[in-house]
């Protein structure tokens, strides 16, 4: 049944025939060994992922699956969802398993392996003989599948199962999950496949998983089912629900909708699937629609932090330019989903704007969701928190060790455990570096194997040294992304003089020699960023950025009597970078000149909220 | 059982012993005969109230009660609440009946009377022999009362029944509803009264109704039950629900909470009850707490339009100064509830700030909820609507003939049907005019009957002529509110020279003679209003006001190619008033000078959205 072979792990793996401008490099061929990302990947592996398994045990996610496997007990879901039981708790187990799979691929860990084995064994037992697998339906809903497509999240959960299974297959050659996943998908396919019942899930996500499954199994029917589900969406079959048909992107056909709409994570997961299916089928119209939506989103609906989703009520994109900093929803999952989508579009098109977007999201709105300790999380990532708040339910403004709807924590885990895959792509033509970290990158180019050694203090420092450690004689092209935020960059090659390079991609084609050094220097002054004049909510304010990082002022850093809400930037004086070693090796803060004299310190946005609940703001009034 | 007697209708009627600075005048002794309010009251009587009854029939509210009375069928509630059946639909019938009661008190109408008789007869049949009455519990919930206090709205519905019953008793001397209401309250009292089960409703509202019932029946137990419910709230008995304990004001005791919090309408209805109970029991601490919360709310959480509630997700007050214009929730019911609360505080304290607040709310955030036709409604009243919106579910940005949660329309009806009661108060010391409309006001002062004849083009024109039509010889005091918005006002008495009067109350004590004329002149230039610098969402903008009216620019008034979102006020030129007769007799618009030359017209905020869905903004960037 499994036709694909273990060709090296990639979290997105276009088939050889796919229309893909760039080709991902297998995870095992890129390693991050130090610096900003080295530390974060270490914390993810040593603290966040084990913490996640403990929380899944504590919160009942595994016990719910044990119920489906026949154990006695009651389905558990935290109560703060207004009394209704959350039906998608299995997906958190799957996301955790995906993270564990990537992580074990990076290096064995007996404790992690044993936790994962436990979870996989429960899944195998929970799956019904007919292949169906969903703890909520089996334990609560009387075992009747597919009776509540709008809210039931059954395909959504199955999609996450598939993604975990694909990761285990690719990273470890372990097909226990893949066997389960294929049987679960077959159950769906029998009822909803070509000629069957027309049905889509209220929460997209399965589409990209099915495309990845097809890439893994070589089975056309998996891709066909994904394409069918994309075609069926936008016909109103889900009804208006509480929030209107756009909430689940069922208001316009996926291949025609010009703008992102509705629930942000739903839209972004959907468009991941649209891109995956489009590149596999050569469906230019579908790809063009996803690209158009992406550009519209980045232009009119994205927060400076890369956060997405302006509304709490329906976790939705707002209208164009509706970007309130205080009520930003900016769910951690939406920022992660945007990385997943931007990565797919980067592969499909090769356009560096997508790598820029990954950078903005990851360094700001994604990492803000995770505490420095690695064991506390934000679900919502606002750009402003007032110091004085009347009353706040648990989990608002304060990082929490887990959440009753805990979609974000394991999503962070799986992104970080596969993060090295986002650094570079490679093919016969050469190697493309998209993100910068101290790393080794190996891949084959025309003529043979090449290996790059990257040294950098990024994101604190803008110098990136790339040493060609190994290369064939045959010429190939080394491409380096010059971020859009950078106003002045130079590149020097093999001891040559530095040459100005423009934002976009700087590439050099030559017959490289081992030991050749390429130095990219990205000028990193503190930038004062003006908002788009159509963003009403931050008119008259500026934000401070440096390199890929957005900064913020926290009330914890203000002198005793000062109030964050009264702070005004002094536009006559320059904000300046200053070392903040307590935030990490080489870390840099900003000294913000304020009206009335003196300065107040600003910290990178992703560091906020690590000192208890307090005020914070990104956009500072002038 | 009914100890009170028909002493003249008042919608709030403090007992003779209550600590009340001012005394309401019976409805029948104030009549509005023309002008701005004359037209609106006519539309309410002739169009809105009959439309309301038809909608209650269409939507199933009366049929639900018929189910409770034994008819066959299924409980009906519109589906857009996410599948859950709304349990509070009876309250819309009660609010409509309250409006009908006040309206019949203003003059008979056979059609209206027959509709009301039909509804009352259904209620009499739906009430169980033990007094319990609630269509949802009887028809859906298996008839088990009080099993879901947080969300069931049973006391809330009973409270609205009581308020309707009190109106019918006071306005018409008709006690059919009062008999039903007392039996329903007794059912609650038996289970939850002193010595019984501790229990409060997730939605306050019954407290003020019980106080009014006590004022009507003279039964101490009704007041004691209200006081008991106020004392029980704030102890966390409702749990955290989806939105935290503050959502239903159960986070802090009512007599201690310093700030408004949670669901706006819940907080405001609760504080109405707190004031009613406090003045009846002489509970200074409770009154002081409600006053403190009111002042905090007006200072930090009220929109310029008098709208209240900054958040869609939980229909809640936000943090202090969190006042986004686009995502303002500003439910019509919250503005109405603020009028109810401000009226109680005006009676209790005599302070004109409360009458100012009534004025701001009614002329802006309340009337905006009702179309000029009288038959279409806004539930949410934002201060900005972008021209371009990706997708909008039905009812957003467009007035609707009814709503699936139709609390606001009958709330508007009952406020308008009793509006003349808010114009004036009177006691032995004299007469206090709080709101201005062409009206006759009769009341007894020390020494005998007095009658005032008010002529004015308010709110379009700032001149108010008050003629003393009848007066005893004995001196008494005539007080006129000088609105806070007014920078320059004069008063002339009985042909005397105009004298400058300051904002607040201008009063004159003398032995009035029939035919004496008092002329209040309120200067009404167009004002450019700057926001509080702490309101982040409208920094760099100004609003335009004239008299009590807030103005807005609608995209419908812009020349072809101009976009509302690009509009900038030209601060170098004055905005000027200009006639807009199509908006009513004497109506005044504002010509707004804009950058690039020329002007665009602004209309009173309460008139917006009467030309289909389009863009609108109150706060204009400079």
HADDOCK unambig.tbl for C-alpha pairs under 7 A between the chains (distance, minus, plus):
assign (segid A and resid 80 and name CA) (segid B and resid 241 and name CA) 5.85 0.50 0.50
assign (segid A and resid 80 and name CA) (segid B and resid 242 and name CA) 4.88 0.50 0.50
assign (segid A and resid 81 and name CA) (segid B and resid 242 and name CA) 5.32 0.50 0.50
assign (segid A and resid 82 and name CA) (segid B and resid 241 and name CA) 5.37 0.50 0.50
assign (segid A and resid 82 and name CA) (segid B and resid 242 and name CA) 4.49 0.50 0.50
assign (segid A and resid 241 and name CA) (segid B and resid 80 and name CA) 5.91 0.50 0.50
assign (segid A and resid 241 and name CA) (segid B and resid 82 and name CA) 5.39 0.50 0.50
assign (segid A and resid 242 and name CA) (segid B and resid 80 and name CA) 4.97 0.50 0.50
assign (segid A and resid 242 and name CA) (segid B and resid 81 and name CA) 5.34 0.50 0.50
assign (segid A and resid 242 and name CA) (segid B and resid 82 and name CA) 4.55 0.50 0.50
assign (segid A and resid 243 and name CA) (segid B and resid 393 and name CA) 6.89 0.50 0.50
assign (segid A and resid 244 and name CA) (segid B and resid 393 and name CA) 4.95 0.50 0.50
assign (segid A and resid 246 and name CA) (segid B and resid 391 and name CA) 6.63 0.50 0.50
assign (segid A and resid 259 and name CA) (segid B and resid 390 and name CA) 6.98 0.50 0.50
assign (segid A and resid 261 and name CA) (segid B and resid 390 and name CA) 6.63 0.50 0.50
assign (segid A and resid 312 and name CA) (segid B and resid 313 and name CA) 5.79 0.50 0.50
assign (segid A and resid 313 and name CA) (segid B and resid 312 and name CA) 5.80 0.50 0.50
assign (segid A and resid 313 and name CA) (segid B and resid 313 and name CA) 4.00 0.50 0.50
assign (segid A and resid 319 and name CA) (segid B and resid 389 and name CA) 5.37 0.50 0.50
assign (segid A and resid 319 and name CA) (segid B and resid 390 and name CA) 6.35 0.50 0.50
assign (segid A and resid 389 and name CA) (segid B and resid 319 and name CA) 5.37 0.50 0.50
assign (segid A and resid 390 and name CA) (segid B and resid 259 and name CA) 6.96 0.50 0.50
assign (segid A and resid 390 and name CA) (segid B and resid 261 and name CA) 6.62 0.50 0.50
assign (segid A and resid 390 and name CA) (segid B and resid 319 and name CA) 6.35 0.50 0.50
assign (segid A and resid 391 and name CA) (segid B and resid 246 and name CA) 6.65 0.50 0.50
assign (segid A and resid 393 and name CA) (segid B and resid 243 and name CA) 6.91 0.50 0.50
assign (segid A and resid 393 and name CA) (segid B and resid 244 and name CA) 4.95 0.50 0.50
assign (segid A and resid 534 and name CA) (segid B and resid 565 and name CA) 6.54 0.50 0.50
assign (segid A and resid 536 and name CA) (segid B and resid 537 and name CA) 6.85 0.50 0.50
assign (segid A and resid 537 and name CA) (segid B and resid 536 and name CA) 6.85 0.50 0.50
assign (segid A and resid 537 and name CA) (segid B and resid 537 and name CA) 4.45 0.50 0.50
assign (segid A and resid 537 and name CA) (segid B and resid 538 and name CA) 6.56 0.50 0.50
assign (segid A and resid 538 and name CA) (segid B and resid 537 and name CA) 6.57 0.50 0.50
assign (segid A and resid 539 and name CA) (segid B and resid 539 and name CA) 5.92 0.50 0.50
assign (segid A and resid 539 and name CA) (segid B and resid 540 and name CA) 6.22 0.50 0.50
assign (segid A and resid 540 and name CA) (segid B and resid 539 and name CA) 6.20 0.50 0.50
assign (segid A and resid 540 and name CA) (segid B and resid 540 and name CA) 5.78 0.50 0.50
assign (segid A and resid 565 and name CA) (segid B and resid 534 and name CA) 6.53 0.50 0.50
